[in-house]
Amino acid sequence: MQQFSERRRYPRVNTSLPLRFKKLYGDTYVNKNTVTKNLSENGVKLKSDYPVSLNSRLFIEINLPITQKPVRALSRVVWVKKLLAGNNYELGNEFLSIKEEDAVIVSDYIKNSI
């Protein structure tokens, strides 16, 4: 039997935080409020009632309890999973661009949550 090891470089924390995303590029402008499912220094998994294509670029704002202003990042959808219940999806997002100060806030939140 083949053994698989965890390939993630960054630890993830399961967390439900308010999140807003805007889809960039493409024919349709989408602006959605939702919640995170988990968070790492490199990306975020979120729930959506709107299908988003692989490789779509999203502008994300996450409201972390340790800061008053939202953390902002540009991300790329790296996987999409259709959920069994309703018209819901989980989206795996990789951060492409995040300000250093926001990256530090995310890192601190994760370290304090582990």
Backbone torsions as a table, in degrees:
resi	resn	phi	psi	omega
1	MET	NA	136.0	-178.3
2	GLN	-83.8	135.4	178.4
3	GLN	-95.7	136.0	175.8
4	PHE	-112.7	136.2	178.3
5	SER	-109.9	157.1	177.5
6	GLU	-64.2	126.8	-176.7
7	ARG	-102.2	-0.2	-179.6
8	ARG	-71.9	138.4	178.9
9	ARG	-87.0	-20.2	-175.6
10	TYR	-119.7	137.7	176.8
11	PRO	-67.0	148.0	178.0
12	ARG	-114.8	146.4	173.8
13	VAL	-119.3	133.6	174.0
14	ASN	-73.9	124.4	-176.0
15	THR	-157.5	147.2	178.6
16	SER	-116.0	97.1	-177.7
17	LEU	-119.2	146.4	176.1
18	PRO	-60.7	134.8	-178.0
19	LEU	-141.1	143.3	175.2
20	ARG	-126.0	136.1	176.2
21	PHE	-132.1	149.0	174.4
22	LYS	-122.9	129.6	177.3
23	LYS	-80.4	129.5	179.3
24	LEU	-102.7	147.1	178.7
25	TYR	70.7	177.2	178.7
26	GLY	81.9	-177.5	-175.0
27	ASP	-82.8	-24.8	-172.2
28	THR	-113.9	134.0	174.6
29	TYR	-94.8	123.3	-178.1
30	VAL	-123.8	133.3	177.4
31	ASN	-133.4	108.6	-172.4
32	LYS	-126.0	144.6	170.0
33	ASN	-103.0	136.6	-178.2
34	THR	-157.6	-159.5	178.2
35	VAL	-135.4	155.9	174.4
36	THR	-77.3	157.0	170.5
37	LYS	-107.4	-39.9	171.4
38	ASN	-154.0	166.2	-173.6
39	LEU	-144.5	140.8	172.7
40	SER	-137.5	175.9	177.4
41	GLU	-68.9	-16.2	-175.2
42	ASN	-107.5	-9.2	-177.5
43	GLY	175.9	-174.7	-175.9
44	VAL	-146.9	142.8	170.2
45	LYS	-103.7	131.3	-178.7
46	LEU	-133.1	161.9	177.1
47	LYS	-100.5	141.3	180.0
48	SER	-142.5	143.6	172.1
49	ASP	-97.0	9.1	179.8
50	TYR	-122.3	126.1	178.9
51	PRO	-69.9	131.4	179.1
52	VAL	-122.2	135.1	-177.1
53	SER	-74.2	152.2	172.3
54	LEU	-55.1	146.4	178.7
55	ASN	68.5	5.0	173.8
56	SER	-63.2	147.6	175.7
57	ARG	-97.3	130.9	178.6
58	LEU	-122.2	138.5	168.6
59	PHE	-94.1	120.4	-172.7
60	ILE	-114.7	139.2	171.4
61	GLU	-125.4	121.2	-179.1
62	ILE	-114.3	130.3	177.7
63	ASN	-94.2	103.5	177.6
64	LEU	-92.8	143.6	-177.6
65	PRO	-69.7	-9.8	-177.2
66	ILE	-94.3	2.5	178.8
67	THR	-147.1	152.6	-178.0
68	GLN	-83.8	-28.5	180.0
69	LYS	-99.1	148.3	-179.5
70	PRO	-68.2	148.8	171.8
71	VAL	-80.7	132.7	-177.0
72	ARG	-117.0	141.7	178.6
73	ALA	-153.1	152.8	168.8
74	LEU	-97.0	130.8	-177.0
75	SER	-131.0	168.2	176.2
76	ARG	-125.3	132.5	177.9
77	VAL	-74.3	116.9	-177.1
78	VAL	-102.3	-18.2	172.1
79	TRP	-157.0	154.7	179.0
80	VAL	-133.6	133.2	177.5
81	LYS	-126.7	121.3	175.0
82	LYS	-77.1	126.4	179.1
83	LEU	-84.9	153.6	-176.5
84	LEU	-68.2	-38.1	-176.2
85	ALA	-87.7	123.8	173.6
86	GLY	66.0	-161.9	-179.6
87	ASN	-102.0	62.3	-175.8
88	ASN	-121.2	151.6	-177.8
89	TYR	-135.7	154.0	166.0
90	GLU	-110.0	137.3	-178.0
91	LEU	-122.2	125.9	173.7
92	GLY	-93.0	124.2	-175.6
93	ASN	-121.4	135.1	174.5
94	GLU	-103.2	130.3	176.6
95	PHE	-69.4	127.2	175.5
96	LEU	-97.0	-35.4	-178.0
97	SER	-149.5	129.2	177.4
98	ILE	-149.7	136.2	178.6
99	LYS	-61.6	147.8	-178.4
100	GLU	-57.3	-41.6	-179.2
101	GLU	-64.9	-36.1	176.7
102	ASP	-71.2	-37.1	177.3
103	ALA	-62.4	-38.7	178.1
104	VAL	-65.6	-40.4	178.7
105	ILE	-62.7	-45.2	178.2
106	VAL	-61.5	-45.9	179.9
107	SER	-59.4	-46.1	179.0
108	ASP	-62.3	-41.8	179.1
109	TYR	-61.0	-45.1	-179.1
110	ILE	-65.1	-46.3	179.7
111	LYS	-59.6	-37.3	179.7
112	ASN	-78.7	-12.1	-177.5
113	SER	-100.1	-13.3	-177.5
114	ILE	-81.0	NA	NA
